Amino acid sequence: MEKKRLSLKLILLAVLALALLCQSLYLLTHSNGNLGVALVWGLTAFVWALLIFHRPLAAFAATGPGRVVCWVLGLGFGLFFALLAFVALSGYSNQPKGNEKAMVVLGAAVHGSKVSRLLQYRLDAACDYYFQHPDLVIVTTGGQGRGEDLPEGRAMRDYLIAKGVPADHVFAEEKSTSTEENFLFAAEILEEQGISRSDPILLVTNAFHCYRAAEYGRMAGFETVTALPAGISPGSVLPSYFREVFALLYYWVFKSSQTGWIHPLVGTLDAFKRGKFPPLG
């Protein structure tokens, strides 16, 4: 009976290892690399190590130090997956009420002048909601990054207009480099259109990003912020949600990219994003 249980565990572990390997190979050819991708690769290596070295690892786990390591790993994985569940559920906990005055669509990568698949999910969700609420003012947000022929906000505006949204209902914000700036600069545009921070607004982003994005909206001074969760391609689920767990932890500790250990890197990261590298010395 014990051998059967062990065999079943190894079979399940092998299935998981193969699934993660396929995901890692997919990301190798379909991703430009980020923390989420690195986390998927790390988990893949960890599961394969468990599968290949299960006998010596099982022997080590039976020792005193091994039990301590197992407890630490168990607690770490438990916390990680609890936060992962929070990210997954919170994305659908702040649905639009229908009384919003404006819609802010958060930017993501543009390839040349074409919106990325991730961004397309956001724009399609925004477009569908707009046609149900045609009085909304829409602000598309995002500056121009490396490999982008035009600012994200402008490419997003062009996409929505091509889908049938009236041009005089869509305004592009073209200078932001973060979610925080998305809202700060969008607020300036909305004020020009007679919409204040006390008016309810709707943000549009992918589901995994909704909770943190809404918090940044409130930090920018918007009193009532709801979120429209857009979908995501299956191949992007693991890296996006894994990365968001750590982004959420960072937000809870530091609240802003203007504080905390990442702040000194912001200028450098922005330069790399835009393909402009600061001089040495």
Backbone as JSON, one array per atom type, in Angstrom:
{
  "sequence": "MEKKRLSLKLILLAVLALALLCQSLYLLTHSNGNLGVALVWGLTAFVWALLIFHRPLAAFAATGPGRVVCWVLGLGFGLFFALLAFVALSGYSNQPKGNEKAMVVLGAAVHGSKVSRLLQYRLDAACDYYFQHPDLVIVTTGGQGRGEDLPEGRAMRDYLIAKGVPADHVFAEEKSTSTEENFLFAAEILEEQGISRSDPILLVTNAFHCYRAAEYGRMAGFETVTALPAGISPGSVLPSYFREVFALLYYWVFKSSQTGWIHPLVGTLDAFKRGKFPPLG",
  "N": [[0.83, -1.22, 0.0], [1.92, 1.22, 0.82], [3.91, 1.52, -1.11], [2.34, 1.82, -3.37], [1.1, 4.24, -2.86], [3.32, 5.92, -2.89], [4.12, 5.6, -5.55], [1.92, 6.71, -6.84], [2.14, 9.37, -6.0], [4.56, 10.04, -7.21], [3.85, 9.81, -9.88], [1.94, 11.85, -10.12], [3.6, 14.0, -9.52], [5.35, 13.84, -11.66], [3.63, 14.43, -13.78], [2.97, 17.09, -13.14], [5.54, 18.2, -13.32], [6.09, 17.87, -16.07], [4.05, 19.44, -17.17], [4.75, 21.98, -16.21], [7.22, 22.21, -17.44], [6.49, 22.37, -20.15], [5.1, 24.8, -20.04], [7.22, 26.51, -19.33], [8.91, 26.3, -21.57], [7.23, 27.39, -23.48], [7.11, 30.04, -22.54], [9.71, 30.75, -22.92], [9.9, 31.25, -25.6], [7.85, 33.02, -26.09], [7.92, 35.24, -24.47], [9.3, 38.27, -23.13], [10.68, 38.14, -20.84], [10.49, 38.5, -17.34], [9.85, 39.11, -13.82], [7.75, 37.35, -13.17], [7.98, 35.33, -15.13], [10.52, 34.35, -14.47], [9.92, 33.28, -11.97], [8.2, 31.18, -12.66], [9.98, 29.57, -14.08], [11.75, 28.99, -12.0], [10.08, 27.52, -10.26], [9.58, 25.36, -11.91], [12.16, 24.19, -12.11], [12.48, 23.48, -9.43], [10.43, 21.56, -9.0], [11.22, 19.58, -10.82], [13.66, 18.88, -9.66], [12.74, 17.73, -7.28], [11.47, 15.51, -8.37], [13.56, 14.09, -9.68], [15.5, 13.7, -7.7], [14.18, 12.4, -5.62], [14.57, 10.27, -3.8], [17.08, 10.69, -2.24], [16.31, 13.17, -1.22], [14.02, 12.57, 0.25], [15.19, 11.01, 2.24], [16.77, 12.94, 3.5], [14.74, 14.63, 4.43], [13.75, 13.17, 6.52], [15.46, 13.59, 8.58], [16.47, 15.68, 11.41], [17.32, 18.46, 10.7], [16.28, 18.35, 8.12], [13.53, 18.18, 8.54], [13.05, 20.72, 9.57], [13.67, 22.32, 7.33], [11.66, 21.42, 5.61], [9.37, 22.32, 6.97], [9.75, 25.1, 6.84], [9.74, 25.51, 4.05], [7.16, 24.57, 3.55], [5.57, 26.45, 4.95], [6.29, 28.75, 3.55], [5.39, 28.18, 0.9], [2.72, 27.84, 1.51], [1.94, 30.43, 2.34], [2.46, 31.8, -0.04], [0.61, 30.63, -1.87], [-1.76, 31.27, -0.61], [-1.79, 34.04, -0.89], [-1.86, 34.09, -3.63], [-4.4, 33.07, -4.1], [-5.86, 35.18, -3.0], [-5.23, 37.26, -4.8], [-6.42, 36.21, -7.12], [-9.17, 36.08, -6.41], [-9.8, 38.68, -5.53], [-9.75, 40.18, -7.79], [-12.28, 40.15, -8.86], [-13.95, 41.31, -7.09], [-14.77, 43.91, -6.96], [-16.73, 45.0, -8.72], [-18.04, 46.95, -11.52], [-20.51, 49.54, -10.99], [-22.22, 50.85, -12.68], [-22.78, 53.52, -12.5], [-20.65, 55.08, -13.06], [-18.67, 57.89, -14.1], [-16.51, 58.08, -15.76], [-14.07, 56.16, -17.61], [-11.03, 54.59, -17.06], [-8.52, 53.23, -18.83], [-5.96, 51.07, -18.29], [-2.56, 51.07, -19.33], [-0.47, 48.8, -21.27], [2.04, 46.7, -22.81], [3.0, 47.69, -26.12], [3.58, 46.49, -29.33], [5.6, 47.69, -31.6], [3.41, 49.42, -33.39], [1.23, 48.05, -32.71], [-1.15, 46.8, -30.44], [-0.45, 44.74, -27.61], [-1.28, 41.28, -26.85], [-2.18, 41.0, -24.21], [-2.93, 43.64, -23.63], [-4.9, 43.95, -25.53], [-6.98, 42.38, -24.52], [-7.8, 44.01, -22.4], [-8.67, 46.31, -23.77], [-10.74, 45.31, -25.38], [-12.57, 44.52, -23.43], [-13.12, 47.02, -22.32], [-14.26, 48.29, -24.52], [-16.6, 46.77, -24.98], [-17.99, 47.34, -22.6], [-18.28, 50.07, -22.81], [-20.11, 50.37, -24.97], [-22.39, 49.59, -23.74], [-22.68, 51.61, -21.98], [-22.76, 54.39, -23.16], [-22.31, 57.05, -22.45], [-20.0, 57.41, -21.11], [-16.82, 58.9, -20.46], [-13.7, 58.17, -21.79], [-10.39, 57.43, -20.85], [-7.34, 56.57, -22.13], [-4.26, 55.13, -21.18], [-0.69, 55.55, -20.85], [2.78, 55.83, -21.52], [5.46, 56.02, -23.98], [7.38, 53.21, -24.6], [10.35, 51.13, -24.82], [10.81, 49.67, -28.01], [8.38, 50.43, -28.9], [6.46, 52.17, -31.24], [4.88, 54.33, -30.86], [3.22, 56.19, -28.22], [1.68, 54.2, -25.64], [-0.88, 54.96, -24.77], [-1.87, 56.38, -26.99], [-1.89, 54.42, -29.01], [-3.78, 52.72, -27.91], [-6.04, 54.36, -27.9], [-6.42, 54.66, -30.67], [-7.06, 52.02, -31.3], [-9.53, 51.63, -29.97], [-11.12, 53.53, -31.29], [-11.09, 52.47, -33.85], [-12.66, 50.29, -33.32], [-15.11, 51.38, -33.15], [-15.75, 53.23, -31.15], [-16.66, 56.55, -30.44], [-14.53, 59.22, -31.49], [-14.47, 61.59, -30.03], [-14.99, 60.81, -27.49], [-12.85, 59.58, -26.4], [-9.78, 59.97, -24.81], [-6.31, 60.33, -24.91], [-3.75, 59.61, -22.67], [-0.34, 60.18, -22.52], [2.17, 60.08, -21.24], [2.8, 58.65, -18.95], [4.58, 56.29, -16.82], [4.05, 54.31, -15.04], [1.58, 52.51, -13.06], [0.67, 54.18, -11.03], [1.21, 56.74, -12.09], [-0.43, 56.58, -14.32], [-3.01, 57.05, -13.28], [-2.68, 59.56, -12.03], [-2.05, 61.33, -14.16], [-4.23, 60.83, -15.79], [-6.23, 61.92, -14.25], [-5.83, 64.66, -14.59], [-6.6, 65.02, -17.25], [-9.28, 64.25, -17.09], [-10.3, 66.21, -15.4], [-10.21, 68.39, -17.09], [-12.3, 67.73, -18.66], [-14.41, 68.15, -17.06], [-14.81, 66.33, -15.03], [-14.39, 65.35, -11.78], [-12.2, 64.3, -9.05], [-13.92, 63.38, -7.15], [-16.0, 62.23, -8.43], [-17.41, 59.07, -9.42], [-15.29, 56.57, -10.86], [-14.3, 54.16, -13.35], [-11.94, 51.63, -13.59], [-10.04, 49.8, -16.01], [-8.48, 46.8, -16.37], [-6.44, 43.82, -16.46], [-7.68, 40.93, -14.71], [-6.0, 39.97, -12.6], [-4.68, 42.24, -11.82], [-6.44, 44.05, -10.79], [-7.07, 44.62, -8.02], [-4.78, 45.91, -6.86], [-4.45, 48.01, -8.68], [-6.81, 49.49, -8.27], [-6.33, 50.4, -5.69], [-4.16, 52.12, -6.16], [-5.51, 53.98, -7.7], [-7.15, 55.15, -5.77], [-5.16, 56.25, -4.16], [-4.35, 58.25, -5.85], [-6.29, 60.06, -5.46], [-8.92, 59.64, -6.28], [-12.17, 59.15, -5.2], [-14.13, 57.16, -5.42], [-13.68, 54.14, -6.81], [-14.15, 51.65, -9.12], [-13.67, 48.38, -10.62], [-13.16, 46.86, -13.77], [-12.69, 43.66, -14.65], [-10.55, 42.29, -17.0], [-9.9, 39.57, -19.29], [-7.3, 37.07, -19.83], [-4.66, 35.57, -21.68], [-4.23, 32.0, -21.76], [-1.51, 31.13, -21.62], [-0.27, 33.16, -20.26], [-1.12, 33.19, -17.68], [0.13, 31.94, -15.33], [2.78, 33.31, -15.05], [1.89, 35.98, -14.83], [0.15, 36.03, -12.58], [1.83, 34.99, -10.59], [3.84, 36.94, -10.49], [2.31, 39.11, -9.66], [1.72, 38.48, -7.02], [4.1, 39.11, -5.63], [4.3, 41.8, -6.31], [2.08, 42.73, -4.97], [2.76, 42.25, -2.29], [4.9, 44.03, -2.11], [3.54, 46.43, -2.5], [1.87, 46.48, -0.2], [3.79, 46.79, 1.79], [5.39, 49.07, 1.07], [3.74, 50.83, -0.29], [4.13, 52.51, -2.53], [5.99, 52.96, -5.61], [7.64, 55.02, -5.27], [8.79, 54.83, -2.87], [10.71, 52.65, -0.69], [12.92, 49.83, -1.5], [13.05, 49.67, -4.27], [12.94, 52.18, -5.32], [15.42, 53.65, -5.91], [16.03, 52.42, -8.32], [14.19, 53.19, -10.18], [14.54, 55.25, -12.15], [16.57, 54.12, -13.69], [15.35, 51.75, -14.57], [13.27, 52.84, -16.05], [14.75, 54.08, -18.06], [15.87, 51.87, -19.36], [13.52, 50.7, -20.25], [12.73, 52.55, -22.13], [14.83, 52.48, -23.82], [16.88, 54.24, -23.51], [19.83, 54.9, -22.08], [21.27, 55.88, -19.01], [24.14, 58.06, -18.6], [27.36, 56.89, -17.51], [28.94, 57.51, -14.36]],
  "CA": [[0.0, 0.0, 0.0], [2.83, 2.37, 0.9], [4.57, 1.66, -2.41], [1.35, 2.33, -4.32], [0.94, 5.66, -2.58], [4.53, 6.58, -3.37], [4.07, 5.59, -7.01], [0.92, 7.69, -7.26], [2.72, 10.7, -5.78], [5.57, 10.28, -8.24], [3.15, 10.02, -11.15], [1.38, 13.21, -10.07], [4.73, 14.92, -9.57], [5.85, 13.8, -13.04], [2.66, 15.16, -14.61], [3.18, 18.5, -12.82], [6.85, 18.59, -13.87], [5.96, 17.97, -17.53], [3.2, 20.6, -17.46], [5.55, 23.18, -15.97], [8.26, 22.27, -18.48], [5.83, 22.89, -21.35], [4.85, 26.23, -19.81], [8.51, 27.21, -19.35], [9.37, 26.35, -22.96], [6.37, 28.36, -24.14], [7.53, 31.38, -22.11], [11.04, 30.98, -23.49], [9.75, 31.74, -26.97], [6.74, 33.97, -26.2], [7.99, 36.26, -23.42], [10.54, 39.03, -23.1], [11.32, 37.92, -19.54], [10.17, 39.37, -16.21], [9.88, 38.37, -12.56], [6.79, 36.25, -13.23], [8.58, 34.27, -15.93], [11.6, 33.76, -13.66], [9.3, 32.47, -10.92], [7.72, 29.93, -13.29], [11.17, 28.76, -14.35], [12.25, 28.51, -10.72], [9.19, 26.46, -9.78], [9.81, 24.2, -12.78], [13.42, 23.57, -11.68], [12.26, 22.9, -8.1], [9.62, 20.34, -9.14], [12.05, 18.56, -11.47], [14.63, 18.42, -8.66], [12.01, 16.81, -6.41], [11.21, 14.27, -9.1], [14.8, 13.36, -10.0], [16.25, 13.36, -6.49], [13.2, 12.18, -4.56], [15.05, 9.35, -2.77], [17.95, 11.37, -1.26], [15.58, 14.25, -0.56], [13.15, 11.94, 1.25], [16.06, 10.61, 3.35], [17.14, 14.17, 4.21], [13.55, 15.15, 5.11], [13.51, 12.38, 7.72], [16.38, 14.04, 9.63], [16.06, 16.9, 12.13], [17.42, 19.64, 9.83], [15.39, 18.18, 6.97], [12.17, 18.53, 8.97], [12.99, 22.18, 9.67], [13.6, 22.83, 5.96], [10.33, 21.1, 5.09], [8.42, 23.23, 7.62], [9.96, 26.44, 6.28], [9.23, 25.48, 2.68], [5.7, 24.43, 3.61], [4.99, 27.74, 5.33], [6.51, 29.69, 2.44], [4.47, 27.86, -0.18], [1.36, 28.1, 2.0], [1.7, 31.87, 2.26], [2.43, 32.19, -1.45], [-0.64, 30.21, -2.52], [-2.84, 32.03, 0.01], [-1.77, 35.33, -1.57], [-2.28, 33.83, -5.01], [-5.87, 32.97, -4.05], [-6.36, 36.54, -2.77], [-5.12, 37.98, -6.07], [-7.4, 35.67, -8.05], [-10.54, 36.4, -5.99], [-10.0, 40.12, -5.38], [-9.94, 40.78, -9.11], [-13.69, 40.16, -9.21], [-14.69, 41.73, -5.89], [-15.05, 45.35, -7.01], [-17.33, 45.12, -10.04], [-18.64, 48.26, -11.82], [-21.88, 49.76, -10.51], [-23.03, 51.42, -13.75], [-22.95, 54.96, -12.29], [-19.35, 55.74, -13.24], [-18.63, 59.0, -15.04], [-15.38, 57.93, -16.68], [-13.38, 54.88, -17.64], [-9.59, 54.72, -17.25], [-7.98, 51.96, -19.3], [-4.54, 51.08, -17.95], [-1.71, 50.67, -20.44], [0.43, 47.65, -21.25], [2.99, 46.75, -23.92], [2.63, 47.82, -27.53], [4.65, 45.98, -30.19], [5.59, 48.6, -32.73], [2.2, 50.22, -33.24], [0.15, 47.1, -32.47], [-1.32, 46.5, -29.01], [-0.14, 43.35, -27.24], [-2.46, 40.43, -26.56], [-2.63, 41.36, -22.87], [-3.6, 44.93, -23.74], [-6.1, 43.76, -26.33], [-8.03, 41.91, -23.61], [-8.3, 45.17, -21.66], [-9.39, 47.2, -24.67], [-12.0, 44.68, -25.8], [-13.49, 44.63, -22.29], [-13.51, 48.43, -22.22], [-15.13, 48.57, -25.66], [-17.9, 46.13, -24.71], [-18.67, 48.05, -21.52], [-18.64, 51.4, -23.3], [-21.31, 50.31, -25.8], [-23.52, 49.47, -22.82], [-22.75, 52.87, -21.24], [-22.14, 55.29, -24.14], [-22.06, 58.41, -21.95], [-18.71, 57.43, -20.42], [-15.6, 59.48, -21.01], [-12.64, 57.17, -21.69], [-8.98, 57.86, -20.91], [-6.38, 55.48, -22.32], [-3.07, 55.62, -20.49], [0.6, 54.89, -21.04], [3.79, 56.5, -22.33], [6.11, 55.23, -25.03], [8.48, 52.41, -24.09], [11.28, 50.55, -25.78], [10.17, 48.8, -28.97], [7.05, 50.96, -29.21], [6.54, 53.25, -32.22], [4.06, 55.44, -30.39], [2.81, 55.97, -26.83], [0.65, 53.19, -25.43], [-2.19, 55.61, -24.7], [-2.33, 56.72, -28.35], [-2.21, 53.16, -29.71], [-5.03, 52.23, -27.33], [-7.12, 55.21, -28.41], [-6.63, 54.28, -32.08], [-7.72, 50.7, -31.31], [-10.93, 51.8, -29.59], [-11.82, 54.25, -32.35], [-11.27, 51.5, -34.94], [-13.73, 49.38, -32.9], [-16.4, 52.08, -33.22], [-15.95, 54.21, -30.08], [-16.51, 57.9, -31.01], [-13.23, 59.83, -31.18], [-14.6, 62.66, -29.04], [-15.2, 60.22, -26.17], [-11.62, 58.91, -25.98], [-8.64, 60.87, -24.65], [-5.09, 59.56, -24.66], [-2.68, 60.1, -21.76], [0.8, 59.64, -23.25], [3.47, 60.32, -20.6], [2.98, 57.88, -17.71], [5.49, 55.15, -16.84], [3.64, 53.37, -14.0], [0.15, 52.55, -12.76], [0.43, 55.38, -10.24], [1.17, 57.88, -13.0], [-1.63, 56.42, -15.15], [-4.14, 57.71, -12.62], [-2.37, 60.98, -11.78], [-2.17, 62.08, -15.41], [-5.61, 60.69, -16.25], [-7.04, 62.85, -13.46], [-5.7, 65.98, -15.21], [-7.43, 65.02, -18.46], [-10.69, 64.19, -16.69], [-10.67, 67.53, -14.87], [-10.46, 69.25, -18.25], [-13.61, 67.33, -19.19], [-15.42, 68.44, -16.05], [-14.98, 65.19, -14.12], [-13.47, 65.55, -10.65], [-11.8, 63.1, -8.33], [-15.04, 62.92, -6.31], [-16.93, 61.47, -9.28], [-17.02, 57.66, -9.52], [-14.64, 56.17, -12.1], [-14.11, 52.73, -13.57], [-10.66, 51.29, -14.21], [-10.06, 48.56, -16.78], [-7.2, 46.12, -16.45], [-6.64, 42.37, -16.34], [-8.23, 40.6, -13.4], [-4.97, 39.84, -11.56], [-4.14, 43.56, -11.49], [-7.53, 44.93, -10.39], [-7.03, 45.08, -6.62], [-3.69, 46.88, -6.65], [-4.73, 49.18, -9.5], [-7.84, 50.29, -7.6], [-5.68, 51.07, -4.56], [-3.4, 53.24, -6.71], [-6.49, 54.99, -8.08], [-7.54, 55.87, -4.55], [-4.0, 57.04, -3.77], [-4.31, 59.43, -6.72], [-7.32, 60.99, -5.01], [-10.27, 59.28, -6.7], [-12.88, 58.7, -4.0], [-14.87, 55.94, -5.71], [-13.04, 53.45, -7.93], [-14.53, 50.26, -9.36], [-12.74, 47.74, -11.56], [-13.68, 45.92, -14.76], [-11.62, 42.68, -14.87], [-10.42, 41.73, -18.34], [-9.32, 38.23, -19.3], [-5.87, 36.91, -20.06], [-4.4, 34.35, -22.44], [-3.82, 30.9, -20.87], [-0.07, 31.05, -21.45], [0.22, 34.26, -19.41], [-1.74, 33.13, -16.35], [1.08, 31.68, -14.24], [3.72, 34.4, -14.79], [1.2, 37.21, -14.42], [-0.35, 35.91, -11.21], [2.98, 34.83, -9.71], [4.48, 38.25, -10.32], [1.42, 40.0, -8.91], [1.85, 38.17, -5.59], [5.22, 39.88, -5.09], [3.95, 43.2, -6.45], [1.12, 43.01, -3.91], [3.53, 42.35, -1.05], [5.66, 45.29, -2.16], [2.58, 47.51, -2.29], [1.44, 46.51, 1.2], [4.89, 47.26, 2.64], [5.92, 50.4, 0.72], [2.62, 51.61, -0.84], [4.42, 53.22, -3.77], [7.32, 52.77, -6.16], [8.44, 56.16, -4.87], [9.41, 54.49, -1.59], [11.18, 51.27, -0.66], [14.21, 49.53, -2.12], [13.04, 49.77, -5.73], [12.94, 53.58, -5.74], [16.64, 54.07, -6.61], [16.13, 51.79, -9.63], [13.1, 53.61, -11.06], [15.08, 55.97, -13.3], [17.31, 53.18, -14.54], [14.38, 50.86, -15.2], [12.56, 53.6, -17.07], [15.66, 54.28, -19.18], [15.94, 50.61, -20.1], [12.23, 50.51, -20.92], [12.65, 53.44, -23.28], [15.98, 52.3, -24.67], [17.8, 55.35, -23.29], [20.61, 54.49, -20.93], [21.92, 57.03, -18.4], [25.59, 58.03, -18.7], [28.05, 56.4, -16.32], [29.74, 58.51, -13.67]],
  "C": [[0.86, 1.26, 0.0], [3.52, 2.62, -0.43], [3.6, 2.21, -3.46], [1.14, 3.82, -4.14], [2.12, 6.46, -3.1], [4.53, 6.67, -4.89], [3.08, 6.62, -7.53], [1.45, 9.11, -7.1], [3.74, 11.04, -6.86], [4.93, 10.52, -9.6], [2.57, 11.43, -11.21], [2.48, 14.26, -10.18], [5.29, 15.0, -11.0], [4.94, 14.57, -13.98], [2.83, 16.67, -14.4], [4.48, 19.0, -13.44], [6.76, 18.78, -15.38], [5.12, 19.19, -17.93], [3.99, 21.9, -17.29], [6.66, 23.34, -17.01], [7.68, 22.82, -19.78], [5.56, 24.39, -21.22], [6.14, 27.03, -19.91], [9.05, 27.35, -20.77], [8.53, 27.35, -23.76], [6.82, 29.79, -23.8], [8.89, 31.74, -22.69], [10.94, 31.6, -24.87], [8.67, 32.81, -27.13], [6.79, 35.07, -25.14], [9.32, 36.98, -23.5], [11.22, 38.96, -21.73], [10.92, 38.96, -18.5], [10.17, 38.51, -14.95], [8.94, 37.17, -12.6], [7.32, 35.07, -14.01], [9.68, 33.56, -15.15], [11.05, 32.88, -12.56], [8.78, 31.14, -11.47], [8.89, 29.01, -13.57], [11.75, 28.18, -13.06], [11.42, 27.38, -10.16], [9.37, 25.19, -10.61], [11.07, 23.45, -12.36], [13.24, 22.86, -10.34], [11.49, 21.58, -8.2], [10.43, 19.23, -9.81], [13.11, 18.01, -10.52], [13.98, 17.43, -7.69], [11.8, 15.46, -7.09], [12.47, 13.44, -9.3], [15.51, 12.87, -8.74], [15.34, 13.02, -5.32], [13.72, 11.24, -3.45], [16.0, 10.04, -1.78], [17.24, 12.5, -0.53], [14.64, 13.71, 0.52], [13.97, 11.53, 2.47], [16.46, 11.83, 4.18], [15.96, 14.72, 5.01], [13.25, 14.39, 6.39], [14.43, 12.78, 8.87], [15.84, 15.3, 10.3], [16.14, 18.15, 11.28], [16.46, 19.56, 8.63], [13.96, 18.55, 7.32], [12.0, 20.04, 9.07], [12.86, 22.8, 8.28], [12.22, 22.59, 5.37], [9.27, 22.03, 5.67], [8.53, 24.64, 7.02], [9.41, 26.52, 4.86], [7.7, 25.38, 2.66], [5.01, 25.73, 3.96], [5.12, 28.75, 4.2], [5.54, 29.45, 1.3], [3.02, 28.11, 0.23], [1.0, 29.57, 1.91], [1.57, 32.32, 0.81], [1.09, 31.84, -2.09], [-1.86, 30.87, -1.88], [-2.94, 33.41, -0.65], [-2.23, 35.2, -3.02], [-3.81, 33.74, -5.08], [-6.5, 34.35, -3.84], [-6.34, 37.35, -4.07], [-6.21, 37.53, -7.03], [-8.83, 36.1, -7.69], [-10.8, 37.9, -5.95], [-10.21, 40.81, -6.72], [-11.4, 40.91, -9.51], [-14.57, 40.68, -8.06], [-15.12, 43.19, -5.92], [-15.65, 45.71, -8.37], [-17.96, 46.51, -10.26], [-20.1, 48.33, -11.39], [-22.8, 50.32, -11.6], [-23.24, 52.91, -13.61], [-21.66, 55.74, -12.52], [-19.44, 56.83, -14.31], [-17.55, 58.83, -16.1], [-14.78, 56.54, -16.56], [-11.9, 55.14, -17.91], [-9.05, 53.34, -17.63], [-6.47, 51.98, -19.1], [-3.71, 50.47, -19.07], [-0.92, 49.4, -20.18], [1.23, 47.71, -22.56], [2.31, 46.93, -25.28], [3.82, 47.34, -28.35], [4.64, 46.78, -31.49], [4.44, 49.56, -32.57], [0.98, 49.35, -32.93], [0.06, 46.77, -30.98], [-1.02, 45.02, -28.77], [-1.42, 42.59, -26.93], [-3.04, 40.79, -25.19], [-3.44, 42.65, -22.91], [-4.89, 44.82, -24.54], [-7.26, 43.26, -25.48], [-8.64, 43.09, -22.85], [-9.17, 46.06, -22.56], [-10.71, 46.61, -25.13], [-13.04, 44.74, -24.67], [-14.0, 46.05, -22.15], [-14.51, 48.78, -23.32], [-16.53, 48.0, -25.42], [-18.68, 46.91, -23.65], [-19.12, 49.43, -22.0], [-19.94, 51.36, -24.1], [-22.56, 50.09, -24.96], [-23.74, 50.77, -22.04], [-22.1, 53.97, -22.09], [-21.92, 56.73, -23.68], [-20.7, 58.52, -21.27], [-17.65, 58.2, -21.2], [-14.48, 58.46, -20.78], [-11.27, 57.83, -21.76], [-8.12, 56.62, -21.07], [-5.02, 55.98, -21.85], [-1.81, 54.84, -20.86], [1.53, 55.67, -21.96], [4.41, 55.55, -23.34], [7.33, 54.52, -24.47], [9.35, 51.88, -25.2], [10.55, 49.58, -26.71], [8.78, 49.25, -29.36], [7.19, 52.16, -30.13], [5.74, 54.47, -31.82], [3.66, 55.16, -28.95], [1.68, 54.96, -26.72], [-0.75, 53.81, -25.44], [-2.75, 55.94, -26.07], [-2.71, 55.47, -29.14], [-3.53, 52.59, -29.21], [-6.23, 53.04, -27.83], [-7.44, 54.85, -29.86], [-7.39, 52.96, -32.18], [-9.2, 50.85, -30.99], [-11.73, 52.53, -30.67], [-12.08, 53.32, -33.53], [-12.39, 50.51, -34.62], [-15.1, 50.06, -32.87], [-16.69, 53.04, -32.09], [-15.74, 55.6, -30.67], [-15.21, 58.57, -30.55], [-13.34, 60.9, -30.1], [-14.92, 62.13, -27.64], [-13.93, 59.57, -25.61], [-10.46, 59.9, -25.95], [-7.41, 60.06, -24.24], [-4.16, 60.3, -23.71], [-1.4, 59.42, -22.22], [2.15, 59.8, -22.55], [3.73, 59.48, -19.36], [3.92, 56.7, -17.91], [5.14, 54.11, -15.78], [2.14, 53.48, -13.79], [-0.2, 53.79, -11.96], [0.29, 56.6, -11.14], [-0.02, 57.79, -13.95], [-2.78, 57.22, -14.57], [-3.88, 59.21, -12.4], [-2.56, 61.81, -13.04], [-3.57, 61.97, -16.01], [-6.52, 61.68, -15.52], [-7.0, 64.25, -14.07], [-6.59, 66.08, -16.45], [-8.91, 65.04, -18.1], [-11.16, 65.53, -16.14], [-10.96, 68.51, -16.0], [-11.81, 68.96, -18.87], [-14.73, 67.5, -18.17], [-15.71, 67.31, -15.09], [-13.93, 65.29, -13.02], [-13.13, 64.22, -9.99], [-12.91, 62.58, -7.4], [-16.08, 62.15, -7.12], [-16.47, 60.02, -9.37], [-16.38, 57.34, -10.88], [-14.5, 54.65, -12.14], [-12.72, 52.52, -14.18], [-10.82, 49.97, -14.95], [-8.64, 48.01, -16.85], [-7.47, 44.62, -16.37], [-6.96, 42.01, -14.91], [-7.17, 40.55, -12.3], [-4.48, 41.18, -11.04], [-5.17, 44.48, -10.84], [-7.39, 45.48, -8.98], [-5.99, 46.19, -6.44], [-3.94, 48.16, -7.46], [-5.77, 50.09, -8.85], [-7.25, 51.04, -6.41], [-4.86, 52.27, -5.04], [-4.34, 54.35, -7.17], [-6.93, 55.82, -6.89], [-6.39, 56.74, -4.05], [-3.89, 58.31, -4.59], [-5.42, 60.43, -6.39], [-8.73, 60.67, -5.46], [-11.0, 58.63, -5.51], [-13.62, 57.38, -4.22], [-14.31, 55.3, -6.97], [-13.56, 52.02, -8.0], [-13.64, 49.7, -10.46], [-13.47, 46.77, -12.48], [-12.57, 44.93, -15.08], [-11.65, 42.11, -16.28], [-9.76, 40.36, -18.25], [-7.83, 38.24, -19.56], [-5.66, 35.62, -20.84], [-3.9, 33.26, -21.51], [-2.32, 30.84, -20.61], [0.51, 32.11, -20.54], [-0.27, 34.16, -17.97], [-0.7, 32.97, -15.25], [2.05, 32.83, -14.02], [3.05, 35.67, -14.3], [0.75, 37.15, -12.97], [0.8, 35.73, -10.22], [3.64, 36.17, -9.44], [3.62, 39.18, -9.47], [1.46, 39.72, -7.42], [2.95, 39.03, -4.97], [4.98, 41.39, -5.22], [2.99, 43.63, -5.35], [1.83, 43.15, -2.56], [4.3, 43.66, -0.99], [4.73, 46.47, -1.9], [2.17, 47.62, -0.83], [2.53, 47.05, 2.13], [5.23, 48.71, 2.36], [4.88, 51.35, 0.14], [2.89, 52.23, -2.2], [5.8, 52.86, -4.29], [8.22, 53.96, -5.85], [9.09, 55.95, -3.5], [9.91, 53.05, -1.66], [12.44, 51.07, -1.48], [14.22, 49.7, -3.62], [13.17, 51.21, -6.21], [14.23, 54.02, -6.43], [16.77, 53.49, -8.01], [15.13, 52.35, -10.64], [13.62, 54.31, -12.3], [15.8, 55.05, -14.26], [16.36, 52.26, -15.27], [13.61, 51.57, -16.3], [13.44, 53.83, -18.29], [15.78, 53.02, -20.02], [14.65, 50.38, -20.87], [12.17, 51.35, -22.2], [13.85, 53.31, -24.21], [16.97, 53.44, -24.58], [18.56, 55.08, -22.0], [21.34, 55.7, -20.34], [23.43, 56.93, -18.5], [26.21, 57.53, -17.42], [28.83, 57.54, -15.7], [28.99, 59.78, -13.38]]
}
